[in-house]
Amino acid sequence: KILMQTQHANRHVLLRTEVPYTGIRDCLARVVNEQGIPALWRGNAVAIARQVPLKALGLSFKDALRKMVPPPDPARGYLWLLAHNSAAAGAGAAMAISLVYPLDYAQTRLAADVGKSDRHFKGLWDCLRTTIQGPLGFHGLYSGMSLTIPIAMLFWGCQLGCWDTVTKSPLQQYLGGGLAGKFVLAQGISV
């Protein structure tokens, strides 16, 4: 997907030494033929390394923020509780992303770094070091973060805010507190 999205910025395509991909099948076939099957997972280790701290920090920040601001009076209804929980989850997501975003940046750059033998980066640390030594310096690691944060705030705010609110509602007691009830509830919120 990233190769298809960034192919028009690829130096080989710009210099006309490579033909642009015509579709996802062409992209997959050419990557496997030119670089081998492992190239399909380029940048995936960084994605895994990013997800664990992102989720841990996001959930920790969300819980800390919920404790800092007292919850609304239950007599006011679940809408106020939903707003409280959603705001805490969205702010927690923004705080977590601001710490982990360089790994997101590196994942995108490594996945888009194509070529047979003349890749721009040798790995994660080379990507981070090269970016810091570039014209934007340390700030280069945060290119694109201004687009990521509002999306994450909305997504995490809705998903985790709904989860925290619904688990305190009569619906949770109706479904039961067991694993099956929580699974049904989580699937409903995710959809």
Secondary structure, DSSP 8 states (H G I E B T S, - for coil): -HHHHHGGG-HHHHTTSS----SHHHHHHHHHHHH-GGGGGTTHHHHHHHHHHHHHHHHHHHHHHHHHS----GGG-HHHHHHHHHHHHHHHHHHHHHHHHHHHHHHHHHHH---SS--S-SSHHHHHHHHHTSTTGGGGGGTTHHHHHHHHHHHHHHHHHHHHHHTTSHHHHHH-SSHHHHHHHHHHHH-
